[in-house]
């Protein structure tokens, strides 16, 4: 049962990556592309969390947490730059 759930989670992550890359490529504005990159970081955080569960090494969750904070700060800095410059 757990293997089926992990397989479904992996498949959903794969489809999310495909759709995010399509949005990154076909985004009309820079804001669309920034949102796609932010989505890809969220997907990579979910991949790290899934791998931490599969491998049984929960120290990777700390890595995912730090990566999420850095990603948030990068998106905020980019949005601030696009709005009125640094």
C-alpha distances in whole Angstrom, upper triangle without the diagonal:
4,5,5,6,9,10,11,13,14,16,17,19,20,21,23,25,26,27,29,31,32,33,35,37,38,38,42,43,42,40,38,37,37,34,32,33,32,29,28,28,26,23,24,24,20,20,21,19,16,17,18,15,14,17,17,21,21,25,24,23,27,28,26,28,31,30,30,33,35,33,34,38,38,38,40,43,42,43,46,47,47,48,51,51,51
4,5,5,6,9,10,11,12,14,15,17,18,20,21,23,25,26,27,29,30,31,33,35,36,37,40,41,40,38,36,35,35,32,30,30,29,26,25,25,23,21,21,20,17,17,18,15,12,14,15,11,10,14,14,17,17,21,20,20,23,24,22,24,27,27,26,30,31,30,31,35,35,35,37,40,39,40,43,44,44,46,49,48,48
4,5,5,6,9,10,10,12,14,15,16,18,20,21,23,25,26,27,29,30,31,33,35,36,39,40,39,38,35,34,34,32,29,29,29,26,25,25,23,20,20,20,17,16,17,16,12,13,15,12,10,13,14,17,18,22,20,20,24,24,22,25,28,27,27,30,31,30,32,35,35,35,37,40,39,40,43,44,44,46,49,48,48
4,5,5,6,9,10,11,12,14,15,17,18,20,21,23,24,26,27,29,30,32,33,34,37,39,38,36,34,33,33,31,28,29,28,25,24,25,23,20,21,21,17,16,18,17,13,15,17,14,12,16,17,20,21,24,22,22,26,26,24,26,29,28,27,31,32,30,32,35,35,34,37,40,39,39,42,44,43,45,48,48,48
4,5,5,6,9,10,11,12,14,15,16,18,20,21,22,24,26,27,28,30,31,32,36,36,36,34,31,31,31,28,26,27,25,22,22,22,20,17,18,18,14,14,16,14,11,13,15,12,11,15,16,19,19,22,20,19,23,23,21,23,26,25,24,28,29,27,29,32,32,31,34,37,36,36,39,41,40,42,45,45,45
4,5,5,6,9,10,10,12,14,15,16,19,20,21,23,24,26,27,29,30,31,34,35,34,33,30,29,29,27,24,25,24,21,20,20,18,15,16,15,12,11,13,11,8,10,12,9,8,12,13,16,16,19,17,17,21,20,18,21,24,22,22,25,27,25,27,30,30,30,32,35,34,35,38,39,39,40,43,43,43
4,5,5,6,9,10,11,13,14,15,17,19,20,21,23,24,26,27,29,30,33,34,34,33,30,29,29,27,24,25,24,21,20,21,19,16,16,17,14,12,15,14,10,12,15,13,11,14,16,19,19,22,20,20,23,23,20,23,26,24,24,27,29,27,28,32,31,31,34,36,35,36,39,40,39,41,44,44,44
4,5,5,6,9,10,11,12,14,15,17,18,20,21,23,24,26,27,28,31,32,32,31,28,27,27,25,22,23,23,19,19,20,18,15,16,17,13,13,16,15,11,14,16,14,13,17,19,21,21,23,21,20,24,23,21,23,26,24,23,27,28,26,27,31,30,29,32,35,34,34,37,38,38,39,42,42,42
4,5,5,6,9,10,10,12,14,15,16,18,20,21,22,24,26,26,30,30,30,28,25,25,25,22,20,20,20,16,16,17,14,11,13,13,9,9,12,11,8,11,13,12,11,15,16,18,18,20,18,17,20,20,17,19,22,20,19,23,24,22,24,27,27,26,29,31,30,31,34,35,35,36,39,39,39
4,5,5,6,9,10,11,13,14,15,17,19,20,21,23,24,25,29,30,29,28,25,24,24,22,19,19,19,16,15,16,14,11,12,13,10,8,11,11,8,10,13,12,11,14,16,18,18,20,17,17,21,19,17,20,22,20,20,23,24,22,24,27,26,26,29,31,30,31,34,35,34,36,39,39,39
4,5,5,6,9,10,11,13,14,16,17,19,20,21,23,24,27,29,28,27,24,23,24,22,19,20,20,16,15,17,16,12,14,15,12,11,15,15,12,14,17,16,15,18,20,22,22,24,21,21,24,23,20,23,25,22,22,26,26,24,25,29,28,27,30,32,31,31,35,35,35,36,40,39,40
4,5,5,6,9,10,11,12,14,15,16,18,20,21,22,25,26,26,25,22,21,22,19,16,18,17,14,13,15,13,10,12,14,11,11,14,14,12,14,17,16,16,19,21,22,22,24,20,20,23,22,19,21,23,21,20,23,24,21,23,26,26,24,27,30,28,28,32,33,32,34,37,37,37
4,5,5,6,9,10,10,12,14,15,16,18,20,20,24,25,24,23,20,19,19,17,14,15,15,11,10,12,10,7,9,10,8,7,11,12,10,12,15,15,15,17,19,20,19,21,18,17,20,19,15,18,20,17,17,20,21,18,20,23,22,21,25,27,25,26,29,30,30,31,35,34,34
4,5,5,6,9,10,11,13,14,15,17,18,20,23,25,24,23,20,19,20,18,15,15,16,13,11,13,13,9,10,13,11,10,13,14,12,14,17,17,16,19,21,22,22,23,20,20,23,21,18,21,23,20,19,23,23,20,22,25,24,23,26,28,27,27,31,31,30,33,36,35,35
4,5,5,6,9,10,11,12,14,15,16,18,21,23,23,22,18,18,19,17,14,15,16,12,12,15,14,10,13,15,13,12,16,17,15,17,20,20,20,22,24,25,25,26,23,22,25,23,20,23,25,22,21,24,24,21,23,26,25,23,26,28,26,27,30,31,30,32,35,35,35
4,5,5,6,9,10,10,12,14,15,16,19,20,20,19,16,15,16,13,11,12,12,9,8,11,10,7,10,12,11,11,15,15,14,16,19,19,20,22,24,24,23,25,21,20,23,21,18,20,22,19,17,21,21,18,19,22,21,19,23,25,23,23,27,27,26,28,31,31,32
4,6,5,6,9,10,10,12,14,15,19,20,19,18,15,14,15,13,10,10,12,9,7,10,10,7,9,12,11,10,14,15,15,16,19,20,20,22,24,24,23,24,20,20,22,20,17,20,21,17,17,20,20,17,19,22,20,19,22,24,22,23,26,26,25,28,31,30,31
4,6,5,6,9,10,11,12,14,17,19,19,19,15,14,16,14,11,12,14,11,10,13,14,11,13,16,15,14,17,19,18,19,22,23,22,24,27,27,27,28,24,24,26,24,21,23,24,21,20,24,23,20,22,25,22,21,24,26,24,24,28,28,26,29,32,32,33
4,5,5,6,9,10,10,11,15,17,17,16,13,12,14,12,9,11,13,10,10,13,13,11,14,16,15,15,19,20,19,21,24,24,24,27,29,29,28,29,25,25,27,25,22,24,25,21,20,23,23,19,21,24,22,20,23,25,22,22,26,26,24,27,30,30,31
4,5,5,6,9,10,10,14,15,14,13,10,9,11,9,5,8,9,7,6,10,10,9,11,14,14,14,17,19,19,20,23,24,24,26,28,28,27,27,23,23,24,22,19,21,22,18,17,20,19,16,17,20,18,16,19,21,19,19,23,23,21,23,27,27,27
4,5,5,6,8,10,13,15,14,14,11,9,11,11,7,8,11,9,8,12,13,11,13,16,16,16,18,21,20,21,24,25,25,27,29,29,28,28,25,24,26,23,21,23,23,19,19,22,21,17,19,21,19,17,21,22,19,20,24,23,22,24,27,27,28
4,5,5,6,8,12,14,14,14,11,10,13,12,9,11,14,12,11,15,16,14,16,19,19,19,22,24,23,24,27,28,28,30,32,32,31,32,28,28,29,27,24,26,27,23,22,25,24,20,22,24,21,19,23,24,21,21,25,25,23,25,28,28,29
4,5,5,5,9,11,11,11,7,7,10,9,6,9,11,10,10,14,14,14,16,19,19,19,22,24,24,25,28,29,29,31,33,32,31,32,28,27,29,26,23,25,25,22,20,23,22,18,19,22,19,17,20,21,18,18,22,22,19,22,25,25,27
4,6,5,9,10,9,10,7,5,8,8,5,7,10,10,9,12,14,14,15,18,19,19,21,23,24,25,27,29,29,30,33,32,31,31,27,26,27,25,22,24,24,20,19,21,20,16,18,20,17,15,18,19,16,17,20,19,17,20,23,23,24
4,6,9,11,11,12,10,8,11,12,9,11,14,13,13,16,18,17,18,21,22,22,24,26,26,27,30,31,31,33,35,34,34,34,30,30,31,28,25,27,27,23,23,25,23,20,22,23,20,18,22,22,19,19,23,22,20,22,25,25,26
4,6,9,11,12,9,8,12,12,10,13,15,15,15,18,19,19,20,23,24,24,26,28,28,30,32,33,34,35,38,37,36,36,32,32,33,30,28,29,29,26,25,27,26,22,23,25,22,20,23,23,20,20,23,22,20,22,25,25,27
4,6,7,8,5,6,9,9,8,11,13,13,14,17,18,18,20,22,23,24,26,28,28,30,32,33,34,36,37,37,35,35,32,31,32,29,27,28,28,24,23,25,23,20,20,22,19,17,19,20,17,16,20,19,16,19,22,22,24
4,7,8,7,8,11,12,12,14,16,16,17,20,21,22,23,26,27,27,30,31,32,33,36,37,38,39,41,40,39,39,35,34,35,32,30,31,30,27,26,27,26,22,22,24,21,18,20,21,17,17,20,19,15,18,21,21,24
4,5,5,7,9,10,11,13,15,16,17,19,20,21,23,25,26,27,29,31,32,33,35,37,38,39,41,39,38,37,34,33,33,31,28,29,28,25,24,25,23,20,20,21,18,15,17,17,14,13,16,15,12,14,17,17,20
4,5,5,6,9,10,11,12,14,15,17,18,20,21,23,24,26,27,29,30,31,33,35,36,37,39,37,36,35,32,31,31,28,26,26,25,22,21,22,20,17,17,18,15,12,14,14,10,10,13,12,9,12,15,15,17
4,5,5,6,9,10,10,12,14,15,17,18,20,21,23,24,26,27,29,30,32,33,35,36,37,36,34,33,30,29,29,27,24,24,24,21,19,20,19,15,15,16,13,10,12,13,10,8,12,12,9,11,14,15,17
4,5,5,6,9,10,10,12,14,15,16,18,20,21,22,24,26,27,28,30,32,33,34,36,35,33,33,29,28,29,27,24,24,24,21,19,21,20,16,16,18,15,12,15,16,13,12,15,15,13,14,18,18,20
4,5,5,6,9,10,10,12,14,15,16,18,20,21,23,24,25,27,29,30,31,32,34,33,32,31,28,27,27,25,22,23,23,19,18,20,18,14,15,17,14,11,14,15,11,12,15,15,13,15,18,18,20
4,5,5,6,9,10,11,12,14,15,17,19,20,21,23,24,26,27,29,30,31,33,31,30,29,25,24,25,22,20,20,20,16,15,16,15,11,12,13,10,7,11,11,8,9,12,12,11,13,16,16,17
4,5,5,6,9,10,11,12,14,15,17,18,20,21,22,24,26,27,29,30,31,30,28,28,25,23,24,22,19,19,19,16,14,16,15,11,11,14,12,9,11,13,11,10,14,15,13,15,18,18,20
4,5,5,6,9,10,10,12,14,15,16,18,20,21,22,24,26,27,28,30,29,27,27,24,23,24,21,18,19,20,16,15,17,16,12,13,16,13,11,14,16,13,13,17,17,16,18,21,21,22
4,5,5,6,9,10,10,12,14,15,16,18,20,21,23,24,25,27,28,27,25,25,21,21,21,19,16,17,17,13,13,15,13,9,11,13,10,9,13,14,11,13,16,16,15,18,21,20,20
4,5,5,6,9,10,11,13,14,15,17,19,20,21,23,24,26,27,25,24,23,20,18,19,17,14,15,15,11,10,12,11,7,8,11,9,7,11,12,11,12,15,16,15,17,20,20,20
4,5,5,6,9,10,11,12,14,15,16,18,20,21,23,24,25,25,23,23,20,18,19,17,14,15,16,13,11,14,14,10,11,14,13,11,14,16,15,15,18,19,18,20,23,23,24
4,5,5,6,9,10,10,12,14,15,16,18,20,21,22,24,23,22,21,18,17,18,16,13,15,15,12,11,14,13,10,12,15,13,12,16,17,16,17,20,20,20,22,25,24,24
4,5,5,6,9,10,10,12,14,15,16,18,20,21,22,21,19,19,15,14,15,13,10,11,12,8,7,11,10,7,9,12,11,10,14,15,14,16,19,20,20,22,24,23,23
4,5,5,6,9,10,11,12,14,15,17,18,20,21,20,18,18,15,13,15,13,9,11,12,9,7,11,11,8,10,13,13,12,15,17,16,17,20,21,21,23,26,25,25
4,5,5,6,9,10,10,12,14,15,16,18,20,19,18,18,15,14,16,14,11,13,14,11,10,14,14,12,13,17,16,15,18,20,19,20,23,24,24,26,29,28,28
4,5,5,6,9,10,10,12,14,15,16,18,17,16,16,12,12,14,11,8,11,12,9,9,13,13,11,13,16,15,15,19,20,19,21,24,24,25,27,29,28,28
4,5,5,6,9,10,10,12,14,15,16,15,13,13,10,9,10,9,5,8,10,7,7,11,11,10,12,15,15,15,18,20,20,21,23,25,25,27,29,29,28
4,5,5,6,9,10,11,12,14,15,15,13,14,11,10,12,11,8,10,13,11,10,14,15,13,15,18,18,18,21,23,23,23,26,28,28,29,32,31,31
4,5,5,6,8,10,10,12,14,13,13,14,10,10,13,12,9,12,14,12,12,16,17,15,17,20,20,20,23,25,24,25,28,29,29,31,34,33,32
4,5,5,6,9,10,10,12,10,10,10,7,7,10,8,6,10,12,10,11,14,15,14,17,19,19,20,22,24,24,26,28,29,30,32,34,33,32
4,5,5,6,9,10,10,10,8,10,7,6,9,9,7,9,12,11,12,15,16,16,17,20,21,21,23,25,26,27,29,31,31,33,35,34,33
4,5,5,6,9,10,10,10,12,10,9,13,13,10,13,16,15,15,18,20,19,20,23,23,24,26,28,28,29,32,33,33,35,38,37,36
4,5,5,6,8,8,9,11,8,9,13,12,11,14,16,15,16,19,20,19,22,24,24,25,28,29,29,31,33,34,35,37,39,38,37
4,6,5,6,5,5,7,6,7,10,10,10,12,14,14,15,18,19,19,21,24,24,25,27,29,30,31,33,35,35,37,39,38,37
4,6,5,7,7,10,9,9,13,13,12,15,17,17,18,21,22,22,23,26,27,27,30,32,32,33,36,37,38,39,42,41,40
4,6,8,10,12,11,12,15,15,15,17,20,19,20,23,24,24,26,29,29,29,32,34,34,35,38,39,39,41,44,43,42
4,5,8,10,10,12,14,14,15,17,19,19,20,23,24,24,26,29,29,30,32,34,34,36,38,39,40,42,44,43,42
4,6,9,9,11,13,14,15,17,19,19,20,23,24,25,27,29,30,31,33,34,35,37,39,40,41,43,45,44,42
4,5,6,8,10,11,12,14,16,17,18,20,22,22,24,26,27,29,31,32,33,35,36,38,39,41,43,41,39
4,5,5,8,9,10,12,14,15,16,18,19,20,22,24,25,26,28,30,31,32,34,36,37,38,40,39,37
4,5,6,7,9,10,11,13,15,16,17,19,21,22,23,25,27,28,29,31,32,34,35,37,39,37,35
4,5,5,6,9,10,10,12,14,15,16,18,20,21,22,24,26,27,28,30,31,33,34,36,35,33
4,5,5,6,9,10,10,12,14,15,16,19,20,21,23,24,25,27,29,30,31,33,35,34,32
4,5,5,6,9,10,11,12,14,15,17,18,20,21,23,24,26,27,29,30,32,33,32,30
4,5,5,6,9,10,11,12,14,16,16,18,20,21,22,24,26,27,28,30,32,30,28
4,6,5,6,9,10,10,12,14,15,16,18,20,21,22,24,25,27,28,30,29,28
4,5,5,6,9,10,11,13,14,16,17,19,20,21,23,24,26,27,29,28,26
4,5,5,6,9,10,11,12,14,15,17,18,20,21,23,24,26,27,26,24
4,5,5,6,9,10,10,12,14,15,16,18,20,21,22,24,26,24,23
4,5,5,6,9,10,11,12,14,15,16,18,20,21,22,24,23,22
4,5,5,6,9,10,11,12,14,15,17,18,20,21,23,22,20
4,5,5,6,9,10,10,12,14,15,16,18,20,21,20,18
4,5,5,6,9,10,11,12,14,15,16,18,20,19,18
4,5,5,6,9,10,11,12,14,15,16,18,18,17
4,5,5,6,9,10,10,12,14,15,17,15,14
4,5,5,6,9,10,10,12,14,16,14,13
4,5,5,6,8,10,10,12,14,14,13
4,5,5,6,9,10,10,12,12,11
4,5,5,6,9,10,11,9,8
4,5,5,6,9,10,9,9
4,5,5,6,9,9,10
4,5,5,6,6,7
4,5,6,4,5
4,6,6,9
4,6,9
4,7
4
